[in-house]
Amino acid sequence: GAVVSQHPSRVICKSGTSVKIECRSLDFQATTMFWYRQFPKKSLMLMATSNEGSKATYEQGVEKDKFLINHASLTLSTLTVTSAHPEDSSFYICSARDPVIAYEQYFGPGTRLTVT
Amino acid sequence: AQSVSQHNHHVILSEAASLELGCNYSYGGTVNLFWYVQYPGQHLQLLLKYFSGDPLVKGIKGFEAEFIKSKFSFNLRKPSVQWSDTAEYFCAVNAWNDYKLSFGAGTTVTVRA
């Protein structure tokens, strides 16, 4: 099946700094990628939809200036958490829409962000 | 927007026991339904999906799910679980014309050897 990778898998940063997380589709081109946030013992919350070559679409309540998303190529989307604070600590997961079976998504392994 | 509820937060059972996890959604239109599994330390994997047709769907690893439209339900079942089925299970839904997934809160399944 299709593979989606994320980098880094874990990152620790200091409060006030910015962190970039990469999401790559390794063996297919993804025009649409999604970014989720998963809290401990909680479900995945969709943050935004990343469309190649256009602006991301953010879900209600997600600060677009804080969570910058760039989808510059058909295989790469990035999420930058700007001016990170401890409350931004979470597990961030990306997914890529299957180009053939459009309603399916392939998920990355996630990135654990800890802000100290 | 759709919402998804999973009835069981944590299920503990012994090997060879049968498993059934409940999932209900709220959306008046046509939906696509999914069950995902997240093994410890691993990424989400698709167990099975329903788009249309036979409401009884068979997936990987012996799992199946039944879509009951009148009950807005898509319950997951496995007749005989194994220790390796210990994982987090998520039900997810999207509207037929929308790629965005709405997830349930997840059910932690612990299978004791």
Interface residues (C-beta under 8 A of the other chain):
Chain A: V4 T32 F34 K41 K42 S43 L44 M45 L46 T49 I93 S95 R97 A102 Y103 E104 Q105 F107 G108 P109 G110
Chain B: N32 F34 Y36 Q42 H43 L44 Q45 L46 K49 F51 F90 N94 W96 Y99 K100 L101 S102 F103 G104 A105 G106 T108
